[in-house]
């Protein structure tokens, strides 16, 4: 796994914000609270996410999505993944009538931006909830589990963790795992880019991802403890 660095309080107006760095990949994650829910939601609360890449986050300029008039299919897919993952760690009935928005903005992309967003997103979600508990907006902590995410792949026949852009672009199999501290799988994305892969290889990737997520759980907890 590439070196992880977490810098807290990078956005002064957010109750939860960090700069999450995984190698050369850098994502600003923020969490904000709103005392209303989507019209279609009749019970409980809601957690959702937005994901975007800054124009100079890659080697060739990425057009701002607002200038396109809508989110790219990739960004839509990733932000839905982030939202689903974070909701898997929370009892939404404990935040009735309220919404939490987690925004993930990629400022440097070198592979693993979605997994960095999920792992960093869980940290800022906790920072925000801690603030809401302190000011008594919430009476009960809705967090039910800890989650983290890691990318994996098969590159030149080898099972690898935390692929950078070059490895990801040339991988034979590309996978992302979102795992809870209770050892349950929140989501699995695995695709053979070239040829196919075996069940044994998939199990190897799951085991590697589970081991590395244990390290990520410790990094998340350390970041939260340092912020107190």
Secondary structure, DSSP 8 states (H G I E B T S, - for coil): ---EEEEE--STT-SEEEEEEETTEEEEEEEEEES---TT--SS-EEEEEEEE-TTSSSS----HHHHTS--HHHHHHHHHHHHHHHTTB-GGGGTT-EEEEEEEEEE-SS-HHHHHHHHHHHHHHHHHHHHHHTTS-SS--B---EEEEEEEEETTEEEES--HHHHHH-SEEEEEEEETTS-EEEEEEEESSS---HHHHHHHHHHHHHHHHHHHHHHHHHHHHH-
